[in-house]
Amino acid sequence: MRLRSRRIVTPLGVIAGEVEVADGAIVAVVERGVTPGACDLGDRWLVPGFIDGHLHGGAGAQCNSSDPDEIAAVARFHAAHGTTSMLATMVAAPVGELVGALRAVSRASSVDGGATVLGAHLEGPFLNPRRPGAMDAGSFVDCSGSVLARLLDAGGVRMMTLAPELPGALPLIAQLAGAGVIASLGHSEASDAVVRRAVSAGARSVTHLFNAMGPLHHRAPGLAGAALDLSALSCELICDGLHVSAPVMRIAVRAAGTARIRLVTDAMAGAGMPDGVYPLGSARVSVRGGRAVVVRRPGPSAGPSARGSGAQAAAEDSLADTLAGSTLTMDAAVAGAVAMLGLGVGAGGGEGSAVAKAVAMASTNPAALLGVGARKGAIAVGMDADLAVLDEDLRAYATVARGRWIYGPSGSSRQYE
C-alpha cells in the first residue's frame, strides 16, 4: 500500500510525499514521491493514528462490561474517528465487576475493524469521595494492597487513577510502578506536597487536568498546580471547550509544554448517539446537544460537601450539572486543540505547526507514556502502520490500523488494500 499526500505529519515536519506500508509496518517515507497506483489523498492530512488513554464508551456501548463484544463495539466506533489504539477505561465499580470487565478487555485486545485495545485504564476505585465527579462515591474503597493485587491479577491493567492523599495510597503507587502500571493522579484534593511524594513513589500521569480536583490557588497549588510544575507528570486534557475553558487550556499548554499534554476524549456511551440517557458504569447520563451530565442522584453526594464549600461550592453551582465524561472523539479533540490552544503562535508557527503539535498530543505523547513509542505515535520507517487521514476540517476521512484500512469512504478499503 502506498499513500500519497501533500500534508504528511512526520517527526521532522509536514511534508508532501508518500508513505509505503507492508506487513503492517511503515517501510518508506518518501518526500515528493510519485508512484503509479498510489492512493492519492490530495490535500488531506496523513497523520499517525490517535491513541486515546481515557475512553469509557461510544455508540451506545461502554467499557464497564463483562462482554468483550461491547468493548469491541467501542473500539470500532472510535476507529471511525482516527483512533487506532486505546485504553478501555472503567469507572469505579464493585471489585468483582471490575475483574469481570478486565477479563473482557483481555479478550477484546485485537478487534476486527476497530482500534487496538492496549489494555485497561481503571479510574478508581481508590478515589477521594469529596471529588467523585460523575461516579458513585459508594463504589470507592479504602486503599488496600490485596484489592489492588486482585485487580492486577485479572490482567490487562495499563493505567490506574487514584487519589494520592488517601491513607495508604503512596504504597499502592509504588506497587503499581513495580508492576509496570502507570499511576495517574486524579479525583483528588491532594496538596502540592503530597503530589510530590506521589511522584517520588512512581506516579507519572494526571487524569483529566483541572477536572475532579481542587482548584489552583496561588498559595495552595494543589494537584493542578503541581501537575503544571512537575516535569515528571504527563497530563490528560479533555479539549472540548466544556470541561476546561480555552484560556485555562492555553495557560496549561504554555506552563507544561506540548510534550507533557495528552489529548483524551473521556468519551462515554452517548458519543456518536442521538440525545438521550446512557450509562456510565452504574450512573445514568443525560446527553443533550453533545453535553453529557449526570442525571442527579438524591443524597449527600449531590450536595456542597462533595464539591467543596463556601465560594468554591457557589462557583461550582453556577456551572450547573456535573459533567459525566464527554461525547468527544479524538479527531474533534485535535480540531479543538488547533482552534483553541494557540499552537501556531510563535516562530515557525502556522497551520502545519499547529496540526503537528495537536497530533503529537493525540498520538506521540500517549505512545511515549504507554511505553509503545518505539513502534507507535509517528510516521517513520519501522513504525506500526497505524494512520489517520483527516479532511480540511480535521475530521477523520479514513483510518489504517495494523497496515489495513479499517474505516474510510465506500470502497476505499477494497480499492487500496
Secondary structure, DSSP 8 states (H G I E B T S, - for coil): -EEEEEEEEETTEEEEEEEEEETTEEEEEEET---TT-EE-TTSEEEE-EEEEEE-EETTEESS-S-HHHHHHHHHHHHTTTEEEEEEEEE---HHHHHHHHHHHHHTSS-TTS-EEEEEEEE-SS--TT--TTS-GGG-----HHHHHHHHHTS-EEEEEE-TTSTTHHHHHHHHHHTT-EEEE-SB---HHHHHHHHHHT--EESSTTTTB---BTTB-HHHHHHHH-TT-EEEEE-SSSSS-HHHHHHHHHHH-GGGEEEE--B-TTTTS-SEEEEETTEEEEEETTEEEE----SGGGSHHHH--HHHHHHHHTT-S-B-SB---HHHHHHHHHHHS-TT-STT-SHHHHHHHHHIIIIIHHHHHTT-TTTSSS-STTSB--EEEE-TTS-EEEEEETTEEEE-STTHHHH--
